[in-house]
Amino acid sequence: MNGEPETLSAFGRRPATPRRALEQAAGALSRAGIESARLDAEALLAHVLGVTRERLYLDYDAPLAADRQERFLSLIARRCRGEPVAYLTGRREFWSLDFLVTPAVLVPRPDTELLVETAVGLIGEAPTLELGFKILELGTGSGAIAVSLAKEKPAAEIWATDISPAALEVARTNASRHGVAHKIHFCAGDLFEAVAYLTGRRGFFQMIVSNPPYVRSEEFDRLPRDVRDFEPRVALDGGPDGLDFYRRIVRAGRLYLASSGLVLFEIGEDMADEVVRLFTDAGCFTLARVYRDYSGRDRVVSARKLP
Ligand SMILES: C[S@@+](CC[C@H](N)C(=O)[O-])C[C@H]1O[C@@H](n2cnc3c(N)ncnc32)[C@H](O)[C@@H]1O
């Protein structure tokens, strides 16, 4: 449903206070089919006013300046058309850190925090950390995973790659914003091509981590419109069965992994068996494990390269 005409008519009488602005915006968003209407309206008004969402309620009935009303209306109209809130505000929280987000990158998802949590736990068990633990992230996007790992594990050295130079720029900005740019090497290229300059050094990394594109190509058109029409297809499309990237990473990863090195993937919730099988069939991995997220869905798979 195209929300614009409804939105504009809903705002025929201009809201004069946060209370009225939020009520009218939430109504318009909800009529446009946005499930998180009230929450989104609050996030956008807080963004326009440069305050926290909680703060909105302290000045709930204070007058809203005309220029703020205009700006809020234009963001609500864009949200009604499906544009994600994170692209409208330019930010998203991940791992309790504030990340710059642009349409060049996938909006980091809370689900992906399980990948960071699992990686942090497994690195904690590694005896070689003090010698310099080297991590390769394939498909870094906003840099959410690489930056979070760099913050959690200051002794680790990280290579963050992406095929999209525009995404890498966002990741670089986020690394600087969080003071870890000196711990991360940013490299552009198609998966391992980005670190091809290291091929003379087989077994270089103790860990490879990736949240690769894993939507099945034929399912792409059925994604929610916020995702399908606004997030980069290159960040989502995992080929006909969604497994293209897992296959390629498992196949080539062994060359780049140190003995007993780890691979960690985020997976689609129905992909655990197939991804575990990829590791088993490769013949050089052991201890494939599946981790569930807080909703009980399979979300992360890890495996260890045989010594
Ligand atoms: C699902 S997104 C993950 C982004 C980020 N790591 C996160 O978890 O929010 C996948 C990322 O892989 C990148 N990508 C897609 N194809 C790639 C390729 N062939 N080589 C390297 N990166 C690729 C996309 O640009 C995108 O940033």
Ligand as a Chemical Component Dictionary entry (heavy atoms), coordinates in Angstrom:
data_LIG
# 
_chem_comp.id                   LIG 
_chem_comp.type                 NON-POLYMER 
_chem_comp.pdbx_formal_charge   0 
_chem_comp.three_letter_code    LIG 
# 
loop_
_chem_comp_atom.comp_id 
_chem_comp_atom.atom_id 
_chem_comp_atom.alt_atom_id 
_chem_comp_atom.type_symbol 
_chem_comp_atom.charge 
_chem_comp_atom.model_Cartn_x 
_chem_comp_atom.model_Cartn_y 
_chem_comp_atom.model_Cartn_z 
_chem_comp_atom.pdbx_ordinal 
LIG C1  C1  C 0  24.392 -9.779  5.262  1  
LIG S1  S1  S 1  25.477 -8.418  4.952  2  
LIG C2  C2  C 0  26.365 -8.378  6.497  3  
LIG C3  C3  C 0  26.874 -7.015  6.853  4  
LIG C4  C4  C 0  27.445 -6.925  8.285  5  
LIG N1  N1  N 0  28.556 -7.830  8.451  6  
LIG C5  C5  C 0  26.364 -7.226  9.303  7  
LIG O1  O1  O 0  26.374 -8.345  9.836  8  
LIG O2  O2  O -1 25.513 -6.371  9.565  9  
LIG C6  C6  C 0  26.623 -9.143  3.810  10 
LIG C7  C7  C 0  27.767 -8.248  3.362  11 
LIG O3  O3  O 0  28.544 -8.991  2.422  12 
LIG C8  C8  C 0  28.963 -8.142  1.385  13 
LIG N2  N2  N 0  29.244 -8.965  0.193  14 
LIG C9  C9  C 0  28.375 -9.436  -0.731 15 
LIG N3  N3  N 0  29.012 -10.169 -1.660 16 
LIG C10 C10 C 0  30.317 -10.166 -1.307 17 
LIG C11 C11 C 0  31.480 -10.741 -1.873 18 
LIG N4  N4  N 0  31.416 -11.485 -2.997 19 
LIG N5  N5  N 0  32.672 -10.528 -1.271 20 
LIG C12 C12 C 0  32.742 -9.778  -0.128 21 
LIG N6  N6  N 0  31.673 -9.206  0.453  22 
LIG C13 C13 C 0  30.471 -9.404  -0.112 23 
LIG C14 C14 C 0  27.829 -7.174  1.203  24 
LIG O4  O4  O 0  28.262 -5.983  0.567  25 
LIG C15 C15 C 0  27.366 -6.973  2.648  26 
LIG O5  O5  O 0  28.022 -5.873  3.230  27 
# 
loop_
_chem_comp_bond.comp_id 
_chem_comp_bond.atom_id_1 
_chem_comp_bond.atom_id_2 
_chem_comp_bond.value_order 
_chem_comp_bond.pdbx_ordinal 
LIG C1  S1  SING 1  
LIG S1  C2  SING 2  
LIG S1  C6  SING 3  
LIG C2  C3  SING 4  
LIG C3  C4  SING 5  
LIG C4  N1  SING 6  
LIG C4  C5  SING 7  
LIG C5  O1  DOUB 8  
LIG C5  O2  SING 9  
LIG C6  C7  SING 10 
LIG C7  O3  SING 11 
LIG C7  C15 SING 12 
LIG O3  C8  SING 13 
LIG C8  N2  SING 14 
LIG C8  C14 SING 15 
LIG N2  C9  SING 16 
LIG N2  C13 SING 17 
LIG C9  N3  DOUB 18 
LIG N3  C10 SING 19 
LIG C10 C11 SING 20 
LIG C10 C13 DOUB 21 
LIG C11 N4  SING 22 
LIG C11 N5  DOUB 23 
LIG N5  C12 SING 24 
LIG C12 N6  DOUB 25 
LIG N6  C13 SING 26 
LIG C14 O4  SING 27 
LIG C14 C15 SING 28 
LIG C15 O5  SING 29 
# 
